[in-house]
């Protein structure tokens, strides 16, 4: 079947059943299509995780947005491998995905400037540093078993998944409590997540520690 990752990690869905007929199976017989995006859905958790035991997944579809322009303008891009692209278009199909801002020249110029700044920075080392800090300071959340289902860290993304989802009033309450703790995070359903800006030269371990402590303090009260 064709599976697409839920945009917030809440599950999968199969929007185009006809796509399966046009995408040939791999040599190993696996015709599952994996979509990834630049949200916090797919990650791993392990207090002692390192690069050697982290399995890398190469998606067939990659959806990019927000970070392309550094948040200054809306712009998105959808990438697919050749196999999937041919499966969609060989019979005259068109892969529609967010045409509203397609090829906006100003947004594309801003995106080029943003990506150039990223590529000229030591971003890989910064991400590794943030990841180490997140693993250290979010790990205590895993001890809140009655409230917390799972804690996941991958790169500069840290996620605390609750046992139960929050309604609108609950999310508003949690957000107020986080602000009182001195951090600004946006809870979403079952997820309380953080994505420290690794491109910020002023970001230090102390900042991540405060985020982790705030998440722990708020989660322990739920």
Residue pairs with C-beta under 8 A, 6 or more apart in sequence:
1 14
1 20
1 31
1 32
2 14
2 16
2 17
2 19
2 20
2 23
2 31
2 32
2 33
3 12
3 13
3 14
3 32
3 33
3 34
3 35
4 12
4 13
4 14
4 15
4 33
4 35
4 61
5 12
5 34
5 35
5 36
5 37
5 41
5 42
6 12
6 13
6 41
7 37
7 39
7 41
8 39
8 40
8 41
8 188
8 189
8 191
9 39
9 40
9 41
9 42
9 159
9 161
9 191
10 41
10 189
10 190
19 33
19 87
19 88
20 31
22 87
22 88
22 90
22 91
22 93
23 31
23 33
23 83
23 84
23 87
24 31
24 83
24 87
25 31
33 60
33 61
33 84
34 57
34 59
34 60
34 61
35 59
35 60
35 61
35 62
35 63
36 42
36 57
36 59
36 61
36 62
36 63
37 62
37 63
37 64
37 65
38 63
38 64
38 65
38 66
38 67
40 157
40 159
40 191
40 193
40 195
42 57
42 154
43 152
43 153
43 154
43 157
43 159
44 54
44 152
44 153
44 154
45 142
45 150
45 151
45 152
45 153
46 53
46 135
47 135
47 139
47 142
49 135
49 153
54 154
60 80
60 81
60 83
60 84
61 78
61 79
61 80
61 84
62 78
62 79
62 80
63 76
63 77
63 78
63 97
64 76
64 77
64 78
64 79
65 74
65 75
65 76
65 77
67 114
68 75
68 76
68 77
68 111
68 114
68 115
69 75
69 107
69 110
69 111
69 114
70 110
70 114
70 117
72 110
72 114
73 104
73 106
73 107
73 110
73 111
74 101
74 107
75 101
75 104
75 107
75 108
75 110
75 111
76 97
76 98
76 101
78 95
78 97
78 98
80 88
80 95
85 95
88 94
88 95
89 95
101 107
117 199
118 199
121 199
123 198
123 199
126 156
126 198
126 199
126 203
127 155
127 156
127 198
129 198
129 205
130 155
130 156
130 196
130 198
130 203
130 208
131 153
131 154
131 155
131 156
133 196
133 205
133 208
133 209
134 153
134 156
134 157
134 158
134 194
134 196
134 208
134 212
135 153
136 209
136 212
137 208
137 209
137 211
137 212
137 213
138 151
138 153
138 158
138 160
138 212
138 215
139 151
140 212
140 216
141 148
141 151
141 160
141 212
141 215
141 216
141 219
142 148
142 150
142 151
144 216
144 219
144 220
146 163
147 162
147 163
147 219
147 220
147 222
148 160
148 161
148 162
148 163
148 219
149 161
149 162
149 163
149 190
150 159
150 160
150 161
151 158
151 159
151 160
151 161
152 158
152 159
152 161
153 159
156 195
156 196
156 198
157 193
157 194
157 195
158 193
158 194
158 195
158 196
158 211
158 212
159 191
159 192
159 193
160 191
160 192
160 193
160 215
160 219
161 190
161 191
161 192
162 190
162 191
162 192
162 219
162 222
163 190
164 190
165 189
165 190
166 174
166 187
166 189
166 190
170 187
171 187
171 188
171 189
174 187
174 192
174 218
174 222
175 185
175 186
175 187
177 217
177 218
177 221
178 184
178 185
178 187
178 214
178 215
178 218
181 210
181 213
181 214
181 217
181 218
182 210
182 214
183 210
183 211
183 214
185 192
185 193
185 194
185 211
185 214
185 215
186 193
192 215
192 218
192 219
194 211
194 215
196 203
196 207
196 208
196 211
197 203
